[in-house]
Amino acid sequence: MKLPNDIASLHTVLTECLTRLSALELENTALKSENDALKLENAELRRRLGLNSKNSSKPPSSDGYKKKPVPALPKTSGKKQGG
């Protein structure tokens, strides 16, 4: 950006810069409040995603079609079974 030499032109450029700065500050404030709202919504949705019939009052039929985890088999000790 080439700076003008005379005072009137400098005043015009400075006024334009201040106007732009003011607009950017307003936009920044609006974006911050929108960001805060989205963070709250995201936290609520993550909390709701983690709910199932084990940790809420939802019935088991609302858990969906996910397979339930199969319990691990006991480890063998290498000894023969029986007495």
N, CA, C and O of each residue as an XYZ file, in Angstrom:
332
protein
N       0.846     -1.168      0.000
C       0.000      0.000      0.000
C       0.896      1.238      0.000
O       1.743      1.397      0.879
N       0.712      2.083     -0.957
C       1.513      3.298     -1.070
C       0.842      4.394     -0.253
O      -0.347      4.667     -0.416
N       1.622      5.017      0.628
C       1.083      6.079      1.473
C       1.072      7.404      0.731
O       2.035      7.730      0.036
N      -0.012      8.181      0.869
C      -0.069      9.494      0.218
C       0.814     10.497      0.952
O       1.164     10.304      2.117
N       1.164     11.562      0.254
C       2.074     12.566      0.826
C       1.359     13.697      1.545
O       1.918     14.255      2.489
N       0.170     14.052      1.147
C      -0.483     15.216      1.755
C      -1.372     14.818      2.932
O      -1.790     13.666      3.041
N      -1.650     15.750      3.783
C      -2.414     15.528      5.020
C      -3.839     15.073      4.740
O      -4.333     14.169      5.416
N      -4.495     15.655      3.791
C      -5.884     15.295      3.490
C      -5.982     13.847      3.051
O      -6.901     13.137      3.459
N      -5.061     13.406      2.238
C      -5.068     12.009      1.796
C      -4.771     11.071      2.952
O      -5.378     10.007      3.065
N      -3.836     11.463      3.814
C      -3.531     10.651      5.000
C      -4.754     10.537      5.898
O      -5.034      9.468      6.440
N      -5.478     11.633      6.056
C      -6.689     11.628      6.877
C      -7.730     10.675      6.286
O      -8.396      9.951      7.025
N      -7.870     10.672      4.974
C      -8.825      9.783      4.303
C      -8.444      8.325      4.516
O      -9.296      7.492      4.825
N      -7.156      8.020      4.350
C      -6.680      6.643      4.535
C      -6.880      6.211      5.985
O      -7.324      5.093      6.249
N      -6.552      7.094      6.918
C      -6.718      6.783      8.330
C      -8.186      6.554      8.678
O      -8.495      5.636      9.437
N      -9.086      7.356      8.150
C     -10.521      7.199      8.390
C     -11.010      5.856      7.841
O     -11.787      5.158      8.492
N     -10.554      5.506      6.652
C     -10.941      4.210      6.072
C     -10.426      3.048      6.926
O     -11.129      2.058      7.133
N      -9.199      3.181      7.416
C      -8.627      2.127      8.261
C      -9.408      1.978      9.569
O      -9.680      0.863     10.015
N      -9.760      3.099     10.171
C     -10.521      3.061     11.424
C     -11.920      2.479     11.208
O     -12.429      1.748     12.058
N     -12.534      2.800     10.079
C     -13.848      2.241      9.761
C     -13.752      0.737      9.589
O     -14.587     -0.011     10.098
N     -12.728      0.296      8.868
C     -12.523     -1.143      8.651
C     -12.234     -1.856      9.967
O     -12.736     -2.952     10.212
N     -11.413     -1.218     10.818
C     -11.091     -1.797     12.126
C     -12.353     -1.962     12.965
O     -12.539     -2.987     13.620
N     -13.209     -0.961     12.943
C     -14.458     -1.024     13.698
C     -15.342     -2.170     13.200
O     -15.933     -2.896     13.999
N     -15.426     -2.324     11.894
C     -16.228     -3.410     11.324
C     -15.644     -4.769     11.703
O     -16.383     -5.703     12.013
N     -14.313     -4.875     11.678
C     -13.666     -6.144     12.040
C     -13.859     -6.478     13.518
O     -14.007     -7.646     13.876
N     -13.858     -5.462     14.373
C     -14.095     -5.696     15.794
C     -15.514     -6.209     16.026
O     -15.718     -7.112     16.837
N     -16.494     -5.646     15.323
C     -17.875     -6.121     15.439
C     -17.995     -7.563     14.953
O     -18.655     -8.387     15.586
N     -17.357     -7.858     13.834
C     -17.397     -9.215     13.295
C     -16.733    -10.191     14.257
O     -17.226    -11.301     14.457
N     -15.616     -9.783     14.853
C     -14.908    -10.628     15.809
C     -15.776    -10.935     17.021
O     -15.806    -12.074     17.487
N     -16.474     -9.942     17.530
C     -17.372    -10.142     18.673
C     -18.485    -11.119     18.319
O     -18.815    -12.002     19.110
N     -19.063    -10.962     17.132
C     -20.136    -11.859     16.703
C     -19.619    -13.285     16.542
O     -20.294    -14.239     16.930
N     -18.428    -13.431     15.973
C     -17.866    -14.768     15.779
C     -17.515    -15.430     17.110
O     -17.652    -16.645     17.254
N     -17.064    -14.640     18.078
C     -16.764    -15.205     19.399
C     -18.026    -15.736     20.069
O     -18.013    -16.821     20.651
N     -19.107    -14.979     19.990
C     -20.347    -15.437     20.625
C     -20.904    -16.656     19.890
O     -21.439    -17.563     20.527
N     -20.789    -16.693     18.568
C     -21.233    -17.869     17.817
C     -20.382    -19.081     18.176
O     -20.901    -20.189     18.307
N     -19.079    -18.874     18.336
C     -18.180    -19.959     18.713
C     -18.541    -20.515     20.089
O     -18.546    -21.730     20.286
N     -18.843    -19.635     21.037
C     -19.239    -20.085     22.370
C     -20.524    -20.914     22.311
O     -20.634    -21.940     22.982
N     -21.486    -20.471     21.517
C     -22.745    -21.210     21.379
C     -22.500    -22.577     20.748
O     -23.088    -23.570     21.176
N     -21.647    -22.636     19.747
C     -21.353    -23.915     19.095
C     -20.599    -24.859     20.023
O     -20.803    -26.072     19.971
N     -19.735    -24.317     20.867
C     -19.025    -25.154     21.848
C     -20.016    -25.793     22.824
O     -19.904    -26.974     23.153
N     -20.991    -24.995     23.281
C     -22.010    -25.538     24.193
C     -22.837    -26.620     23.510
O     -23.108    -27.667     24.097
N     -23.235    -26.363     22.277
C     -24.019    -27.344     21.530
C     -23.216    -28.618     21.304
O     -23.749    -29.720     21.428
N     -21.941    -28.471     20.973
C     -21.076    -29.619     20.748
C     -20.943    -30.453     22.024
O     -21.011    -31.681     21.973
N     -20.756    -29.793     23.156
C     -20.627    -30.507     24.425
C     -21.910    -31.279     24.746
O     -21.855    -32.421     25.202
N     -23.063    -30.648     24.507
C     -24.343    -31.313     24.768
C     -24.528    -32.520     23.850
O     -24.966    -33.579     24.300
N     -24.200    -32.368     22.577
C     -24.352    -33.484     21.638
C     -23.394    -34.632     21.974
O     -23.767    -35.800     21.865
N     -22.171    -34.308     22.380
C     -21.226    -35.362     22.779
C     -21.736    -36.091     24.023
O     -21.604    -37.310     24.139
N     -22.319    -35.328     24.953
C     -22.860    -35.948     26.164
C     -24.001    -36.897     25.792
O     -24.088    -38.008     26.314
N     -24.872    -36.450     24.889
C     -26.006    -37.282     24.491
C     -25.564    -38.499     23.693
O     -26.193    -39.553     23.776
N     -24.500    -38.370     22.928
C     -23.991    -39.512     22.168
C     -23.499    -40.616     23.093
O     -23.593    -41.797     22.759
N     -22.975    -40.235     24.252
C     -22.427    -41.213     25.185
C     -23.476    -41.923     26.018
O     -23.140    -42.835     26.773
N     -24.735    -41.534     25.903
C     -25.779    -42.165     26.712
C     -26.234    -43.478     26.089
O     -26.353    -43.600     24.870
N     -26.484    -44.442     26.943
C     -27.096    -45.702     26.515
C     -27.965    -46.204     27.657
O     -28.167    -45.492     28.641
N     -28.478    -47.412     27.542
C     -29.398    -47.902     28.568
C     -28.689    -48.184     29.891
O     -29.345    -48.291     30.927
N     -27.376    -48.303     29.874
C     -26.642    -48.586     31.119
C     -26.444    -47.319     31.963
O     -26.423    -47.400     33.191
N     -26.300    -46.150     31.319
C     -26.001    -44.945     32.082
C     -27.092    -43.868     31.961
O     -26.837    -42.690     32.212
N     -28.291    -44.277     31.580
C     -29.402    -43.330     31.511
C     -30.704    -44.082     31.755
O     -30.700    -45.278     32.045
N     -31.802    -43.374     31.636
C     -33.094    -44.025     31.848
C     -33.683    -44.555     30.546
O     -34.866    -44.892     30.496
N     -32.872    -44.633     29.494
C     -33.361    -45.134     28.215
C     -33.558    -46.654     28.285
O     -32.815    -47.344     28.983
N     -34.553    -47.171     27.567
C     -34.743    -48.624     27.545
C     -33.668    -49.289     26.682
O     -33.126    -48.652     25.779
N     -33.354    -50.556     26.945
C     -32.326    -51.250     26.166
C     -32.636    -51.306     24.674
O     -31.718    -51.376     23.858
N     -33.910    -51.276     24.309
C     -34.252    -51.345     22.891
C     -33.808    -50.098     22.129
O     -33.743    -50.114     20.900
N     -33.502    -49.017     22.852
C     -33.079    -47.790     22.175
C     -31.573    -47.756     21.927
O     -31.067    -46.795     21.347
N     -30.853    -48.790     22.358
C     -29.405    -48.809     22.177
C     -29.009    -49.040     20.724
O     -27.871    -48.747     20.360
N     -29.873    -49.538     19.906
C     -29.539    -49.757     18.510
C     -29.027    -51.160     18.260
O     -29.234    -52.068     19.065
N     -28.352    -51.324     17.128
C     -27.925    -52.643     16.717
C     -26.460    -52.923     16.987
O     -25.890    -53.835     16.389
N     -25.854    -52.180     17.849
C     -24.451    -52.423     18.164
C     -24.319    -53.763     18.881
O     -25.146    -54.123     19.719
N     -23.271    -54.485     18.535
C     -23.028    -55.752     19.225
C     -22.532    -55.455     20.631
O     -21.755    -54.526     20.852
N     -22.991    -56.252     21.565
C     -22.515    -56.115     22.923
C     -21.131    -56.760     23.007
O     -20.883    -57.761     22.335
N     -20.237    -56.216     23.807
C     -18.901    -56.798     23.894
C     -18.950    -58.207     24.481
O     -19.661    -58.471     25.451
N     -18.188    -59.091     23.878
C     -18.115    -60.476     24.339
C     -17.071    -60.533     25.443
O     -15.965    -60.022     25.269
N     -17.405    -61.152     26.588
C     -16.413    -61.225     27.659
C     -15.222    -62.071     27.212
O     -15.377    -63.047     26.477
N     -14.058    -61.688     27.658
C     -12.842    -62.400     27.270
C     -12.815    -63.785     27.919
O     -13.257    -63.964     29.054
N     -12.295    -64.746     27.183
C     -12.145    -66.093     27.731
C     -11.004    -66.102     28.740
O     -10.040    -65.348     28.602
N     -11.116    -66.961     29.761
C     -10.021    -67.010     30.738
C      -8.755    -67.561     30.071
O      -8.822    -68.399     29.172
N      -7.623    -67.078     30.526
C      -6.355    -67.537     29.974
C      -6.053    -68.944     30.494
O      -6.326    -69.266     31.651
N      -5.500    -69.750     29.641
C      -5.151    -71.121     30.058
C      -3.792    -71.101     30.714
O      -2.907    -70.333     30.336
N      -3.642    -71.964     31.711
C      -2.386    -72.024     32.444
C      -1.423    -73.052     31.858
O      -0.263    -73.125     32.264
N      -1.897    -73.832     30.922
C      -1.045    -74.851     30.341
C      -1.192    -76.218     31.023
O      -0.643    -77.212     30.547
N      -1.929    -76.266     32.131
C      -2.117    -77.543     32.849
C      -3.308    -78.269     32.242
O      -4.189    -77.637     31.658
N      -3.341    -79.564     32.372
C      -4.459    -80.360     31.928
C      -5.629    -80.150     32.885
O      -5.443    -79.916     34.079
N      -6.842    -80.238     32.330
C      -8.019    -80.089     33.157
C      -8.314    -81.407     33.853
O      -7.927    -82.481     33.392
N      -9.002    -81.295     34.966
C      -9.438    -82.489     35.690
C      -8.550    -82.761     36.903
O      -7.636    -81.996     37.214
N      -8.839    -83.844     37.562
C      -8.156    -84.108     38.819
C      -7.125    -85.121     38.807
O      -6.511    -85.390     39.840
